[in-house]
């Protein structure tokens, strides 16, 4: 009996000891996890929206969103610049202003700009002009709140500083008052922007032989494809590097007859809704006949270059077409 009682007492002591040991281990584990939980709470700041759901506003996410907004603003400034240049080329005009402050859709000129602008969202913009009346820089913004970023595109020294300003401060910098838009004054461009060619006197590009019929026809084909995208009557898929079939019709009204051609490979630069630059090669011709059409800057630096040089410059591989 005594032996049985002693055995039961030993078992009871072992059970108590084991329970005490487990409790200590659990406490240590909990103590160890507390700093990690605190660190995680410090790294992520949580706020709640009106519905009560948690929003992750960590510094990394906010930094990414902020950068994305700035990139988008600069992209809109570039699109406005290209749209303005397209209108001026269409109108064979230049500005008679010292500076332009207006918004997309404002007045006759603004309506024309908006036709080429890839969004219905309204933007105010400032155009800095060179001494010949052509845009050299554009600044834009969609509003005046803290979240509205200023986009800058073109030749202006303190572009980075301007991007950090609020829109009204940008207006102050150039002596403009919010909402008081300048009257747009357009003047006839006797020589055309193409002849101005990046603010330098017109010179025929060295290496171009204007008596070379195949070269001139190649340039006509480049312009035809560009105008088909910009003014054609049918919607066609946009390829940054594509092929225009020899059997594909041209529906845009042109002032010249389309030369006979085979399949045409082309590379284009696109500003969202219109083509600004296009190179092409009629596959029935020698690769040295590169067609060239550039709305805004006239001839390019691809004089005396082959179609392989064009593809290498843009980073494309022969036959691997890239859709926009």
Secondary structure, DSSP 8 states (H G I E B T S, - for coil): -HHHHHHHHHHHHHHHHHHHHHHHHHHHHHHHHHHHHHHHHHH--EEE-TT--EEE--HHHHHHHHHHHHHHHHHHHHHHHHHHHHHHHHHTEEE-SSEEEEETTSHHHHHHHHHH-S-SS--EEEEEE-TTS-EEEEEEES-SSTT---EEEES-TTHHHHHTS-HHHHHHHTT--TT------EEE-SS-HHHHTTTS-----TT--TT-HHHHHHHHHHHHHHHHHHH-SS----EEEEEE-TT----S--SS-----S-EEEEEEE-SSSEEEEEEEETTS-TT--EEEETTT-S-S-TT--HHHHHHHHT--TT--EE-
